[in-house]
Amino acid sequence: EKELSYEFRRSMDHANQLAKTTPEKSKELVEKLLKLEKMKPEIAYRIANIMPKSRDEVRAIFAKERFTLAPEEIDSIIDLVMAHF
């Protein structure tokens, strides 16, 4: 069996520290997010990567979009994220 390089081991350690959920849960979250109105795939994946916990974090993710979300829509996103932690 080949030994892993130092850089690869450090990269894997870093990725594991940043991972906030399992790949399966992330995929499930993306699927649920895509069912929401105004949700684009690239935003759903961004949400699954960042896992925002506040309204401000969700607003920041949608900052470049040409629309704004209602407070209820933001709360729905946060509820989905919190259910997948």
Secondary structure, DSSP 8 states (H G I E B T S, - for coil): -----HHHHHHHHHHHHH--S-HHHHHHHHHHHTTSTT--HHHHHHHHHH---SHHHHHHHTTTSSS---HHHHHHHHHHHHHT-
